[in-house]
Amino acid sequence: MATIESRTLAEQVFEVLEAAILKDEIPQGTELSEVELAEQYGVSRGPVREALRKLGAAGLVSLTPRRPAIVKILSMKEILDAYQVREALEQLAVRIATPLLTDDHMRDLEGMMEQMESAVEQSDIDGFFEANATFHRIFIDASDNYRLQETHSHVSRPMAKYRRRSLDLRGNLSSSLLEHERIMEAIREGDADLAAELVREHIHVPQDRLEELTDEAWREISGQDASSDSNRP
């Protein structure tokens, strides 16, 4: 029972820290002290240590022996690499998933489109990206391919904390919404190849912008300069 309880606590600590990191409540570059976190959450260091290991495996923190974990700072090259892999995975997922989409899937996709449209009207950036992430995840789940789902989760999770900042790379919410509308038109027509190509083009947009940036410009967009002043949770 002690092992089960400890594992449950570790999962809870992981979920709290993951959410805080992805929302930028704990900035990149922040040191995560096992002792301080254990005191903060009222648990022993064991669950904290296990949670930090899991965050490391998820690509959200960097782990070094005998030193505090640090919220990972992704370089421009790492983000570009992740976009390239995500592009390939989501293009494949849409091609596989389109003929498998059920009425429930279609209702969910249309619902996410409505949420994105509403978010654009209200200039709700966070709401837009929440609906956007769910829209893309529907295809990943509908592909019914465990390896694809697992790899996509590993690649996309660290990118999530940059999604608000990625708007500088994409242009604006309206242009992103238009790209999603074109994808949905192809999906409604059951054209898997066209939908996959449109998804590829959609995800490729920020890559083109990234390749044009200097390292200094990337640090500004990614908030690395702002995070350098903070090193505690």
C-alpha positions as CSV (number, residue, x, y, z in Angstrom):
1,M,0.0,0.0,0.0
2,A,2.9,2.4,0.8
3,T,4.2,1.9,-2.8
4,I,0.8,2.6,-4.3
5,E,0.3,5.7,-2.1
6,S,3.8,7.0,-3.0
7,R,3.2,6.5,-6.7
8,T,-0.1,8.4,-6.4
9,L,1.6,11.3,-4.7
10,A,4.3,11.3,-7.4
11,E,1.7,11.5,-10.1
12,Q,-0.1,14.4,-8.4
13,V,3.2,16.3,-8.0
14,F,4.0,15.6,-11.7
15,E,0.6,16.9,-12.9
16,V,0.8,20.1,-10.8
17,L,4.4,20.8,-12.0
18,E,3.6,19.9,-15.6
19,A,0.6,22.3,-15.7
20,A,2.7,25.1,-14.1
21,I,5.5,24.6,-16.6
22,L,3.3,24.5,-19.6
23,K,1.4,27.7,-18.5
24,D,4.8,29.4,-17.9
25,E,3.9,29.8,-14.2
26,I,7.3,28.3,-13.6
27,P,9.5,29.9,-16.2
28,Q,12.1,28.1,-18.3
29,G,15.5,28.0,-16.6
30,T,14.0,27.8,-13.2
31,E,15.8,25.5,-10.7
32,L,13.4,22.9,-9.1
33,S,14.7,22.0,-5.6
34,E,13.5,18.6,-4.3
35,V,13.6,20.0,-0.7
36,E,11.7,23.2,-1.5
37,L,9.1,21.4,-3.6
38,A,8.6,18.7,-0.9
39,E,8.0,21.4,1.6
40,Q,5.7,23.3,-0.7
41,Y,3.5,20.3,-1.5
42,G,3.7,18.7,2.0
43,V,5.2,15.4,0.7
44,S,8.4,13.6,1.1
45,R,11.3,14.0,-1.4
46,G,10.5,10.5,-2.9
47,P,7.4,11.5,-4.8
48,V,9.0,14.8,-5.9
49,R,12.1,13.0,-7.2
50,E,9.9,10.6,-9.1
51,A,7.8,13.4,-10.5
52,L,11.0,15.2,-11.7
53,R,12.2,12.1,-13.4
54,K,8.9,11.9,-15.3
55,L,9.2,15.5,-16.2
56,G,12.7,14.8,-17.5
57,A,11.4,11.9,-19.6
58,A,8.6,14.2,-21.0
59,G,11.3,16.7,-22.1
60,L,10.2,19.4,-19.8
61,V,13.1,19.6,-17.4
62,S,16.8,18.9,-17.6
63,L,18.3,16.5,-15.1
64,T,21.9,16.5,-13.9
65,P,23.3,14.2,-11.2
66,R,23.7,15.9,-7.8
67,R,22.2,19.2,-9.1
68,P,18.6,20.6,-9.0
69,A,16.4,19.9,-12.0
70,I,16.0,22.9,-14.3
71,V,13.0,23.7,-16.4
72,K,14.2,23.1,-19.9
73,I,15.1,25.9,-22.3
74,L,14.6,24.8,-25.9
75,S,16.9,26.1,-28.5
76,M,15.7,27.3,-31.8
77,K,17.2,24.2,-33.4
78,E,15.3,21.9,-31.0
79,I,12.0,23.7,-31.7
80,L,12.6,23.5,-35.4
81,D,13.4,19.8,-35.1
82,A,10.2,19.2,-33.1
83,Y,8.1,21.1,-35.7
84,Q,9.6,18.9,-38.5
85,V,8.7,15.7,-36.6
86,R,5.3,17.0,-35.7
87,E,4.6,17.9,-39.3
88,A,5.4,14.4,-40.5
89,L,3.3,12.7,-37.7
90,E,0.2,14.9,-38.1
91,Q,0.3,14.6,-41.8
92,L,0.3,10.8,-41.4
93,A,-2.3,10.9,-38.7
94,V,-4.8,12.9,-40.8
95,R,-4.2,10.6,-43.8
96,I,-4.9,7.5,-41.6
97,A,-7.7,9.0,-39.6
98,T,-9.8,10.7,-42.2
99,P,-11.5,7.5,-43.5
100,L,-12.0,6.3,-39.9
101,L,-13.7,9.5,-38.6
102,T,-17.1,8.8,-36.9
103,D,-20.0,11.1,-36.5
104,D,-18.8,11.8,-33.0
105,H,-15.3,12.7,-34.3
106,M,-16.9,15.1,-36.8
107,R,-19.1,16.7,-34.1
108,D,-16.0,17.2,-32.0
109,L,-14.0,18.7,-34.9
110,E,-16.9,21.1,-35.7
111,G,-17.1,22.0,-32.1
112,M,-13.4,22.9,-32.0
113,M,-13.9,25.0,-35.1
114,E,-16.7,26.9,-33.4
115,Q,-14.5,27.5,-30.3
116,M,-11.7,28.7,-32.4
117,E,-14.0,31.1,-34.3
118,S,-15.3,32.4,-31.0
119,A,-11.8,32.8,-29.6
120,V,-10.8,34.9,-32.7
121,E,-13.8,37.2,-32.3
122,Q,-12.9,37.7,-28.6
123,S,-9.1,37.8,-29.2
124,D,-8.8,35.0,-26.7
125,I,-5.4,33.6,-27.5
126,D,-5.3,30.9,-24.8
127,G,-8.8,29.8,-25.7
128,F,-7.9,29.6,-29.3
129,F,-4.8,27.4,-28.7
130,E,-6.7,25.1,-26.3
131,A,-9.3,24.4,-29.0
132,N,-6.5,24.2,-31.6
133,A,-4.6,21.6,-29.7
134,T,-7.8,19.5,-29.2
135,F,-8.6,19.8,-32.9
136,H,-5.2,18.3,-33.9
137,R,-5.4,15.7,-31.1
138,I,-8.7,14.3,-32.5
139,F,-6.8,13.1,-35.6
140,I,-4.0,11.7,-33.5
141,D,-6.5,9.7,-31.4
142,A,-8.6,8.7,-34.4
143,S,-5.6,7.2,-36.2
144,D,-5.7,4.3,-33.7
145,N,-2.0,4.0,-34.0
146,Y,-0.4,3.7,-30.5
147,R,3.2,4.4,-31.7
148,L,2.1,7.5,-33.6
149,Q,0.2,8.7,-30.5
150,E,3.1,8.0,-28.1
151,T,5.7,9.7,-30.3
152,H,3.4,12.7,-31.0
153,S,2.8,13.2,-27.3
154,H,6.6,13.1,-26.6
155,V,7.3,15.6,-29.3
156,S,4.4,18.0,-28.8
157,R,4.4,18.2,-25.0
158,P,7.5,20.4,-24.6
159,M,6.3,22.6,-27.4
160,A,3.0,23.4,-25.6
161,K,4.6,26.1,-23.4
162,Y,5.7,28.0,-26.5
163,R,2.2,27.9,-28.2
164,R,1.2,31.5,-27.1
165,R,4.6,32.8,-28.3
166,S,4.4,30.9,-31.5
167,L,1.7,33.4,-32.7
168,D,4.7,35.7,-33.5
169,L,5.9,33.0,-35.9
170,R,2.5,32.2,-37.4
171,G,1.1,35.7,-38.0
172,N,-2.3,36.0,-36.3
173,L,-5.3,34.0,-35.1
174,S,-7.4,34.8,-38.2
175,S,-4.8,33.4,-40.6
176,S,-4.5,30.2,-38.5
177,L,-8.3,29.9,-38.3
178,L,-8.5,30.1,-42.1
179,E,-6.0,27.3,-42.4
180,H,-8.1,25.2,-40.1
181,E,-11.2,26.0,-42.2
182,R,-9.5,24.7,-45.3
183,I,-8.5,21.5,-43.5
184,M,-12.1,21.0,-42.4
185,E,-13.4,21.5,-45.9
186,A,-11.2,18.6,-47.1
187,I,-12.2,16.5,-44.1
188,R,-15.9,17.0,-44.9
189,E,-15.3,16.0,-48.5
190,G,-13.4,12.9,-47.2
191,D,-10.3,13.9,-49.1
192,A,-7.5,12.4,-46.9
193,D,-4.7,13.4,-49.2
194,L,-5.7,17.0,-49.5
195,A,-6.4,17.3,-45.8
196,A,-2.9,15.8,-45.0
197,E,-1.3,18.2,-47.4
198,L,-3.1,21.2,-45.8
199,V,-2.1,20.0,-42.4
200,R,1.5,19.8,-43.6
201,E,1.4,23.4,-45.0
202,H,-0.3,24.6,-41.7
203,I,2.4,23.2,-39.5
204,H,5.2,24.3,-41.9
205,V,4.3,28.0,-41.6
206,P,6.2,28.7,-38.3
207,Q,9.1,26.6,-39.5
208,D,9.7,29.0,-42.4
209,R,9.7,31.9,-40.0
210,L,12.0,30.1,-37.5
211,E,14.6,29.5,-40.2
212,E,14.7,33.3,-40.9
213,L,15.3,34.2,-37.3
214,T,18.6,35.1,-35.6
215,D,19.4,33.5,-32.3
216,E,18.8,36.8,-30.6
217,A,15.4,37.1,-32.1
218,W,14.5,33.6,-31.1
219,R,15.5,34.3,-27.5
220,E,13.2,37.4,-27.5
221,I,10.2,35.5,-29.0
222,S,10.7,32.5,-26.7
223,G,11.0,34.6,-23.6
224,Q,14.4,33.3,-22.6
225,D,15.7,36.8,-21.7
226,A,12.8,37.3,-19.4
227,S,13.2,33.9,-17.7
228,S,16.9,34.4,-17.0
229,D,16.1,36.6,-13.9
230,S,14.2,33.8,-12.2
231,N,15.7,30.6,-10.8
232,R,13.2,29.5,-8.2
233,P,9.7,28.0,-8.4
